[in-house]
Amino acid sequence: MYSVFIITNKKKFVLATYNDFNPELSDQTKLQLILNGPTVPVTVFEQYFKAPEDFEIKTYKSGIDNALEASLEVNNINLVQANKKATADARVPVLPKTRKPRTKKTTNEDQGL
């Protein structure tokens, strides 16, 4: 069974992740295992080893049957956090504009007529 975890630094969101840890492990052990993993951003890793007492892990959701559902839950958390940050910065995210592909007008000469 998978669980989704939220890691915070001084009560600010840092990382959302999922794993299939044994639920009997302590929160500190889970935090160390996650932050020593290969998928953690370097900046988070460095911050943790400067001040590990500032970091906290909370189980957001547990009992998830498969990794896909857990991954979707993590993505939803990250989207919500990104939207909160964007509105706090008073910036509106702009989606890139797509342009129509250029097409060449065909003439009778191009068609071989």
Secondary structure, DSSP 8 states (H G I E B T S, - for coil): -EEEEEEEETTEEEEEEEE---TTS-HHHHHHHHHTSTTS-HHHHHHHHH-GGGEEEEEEEEEE-SHHHHHHHHHHHHHHHHHHHHHHTT-----------------TTTTT-
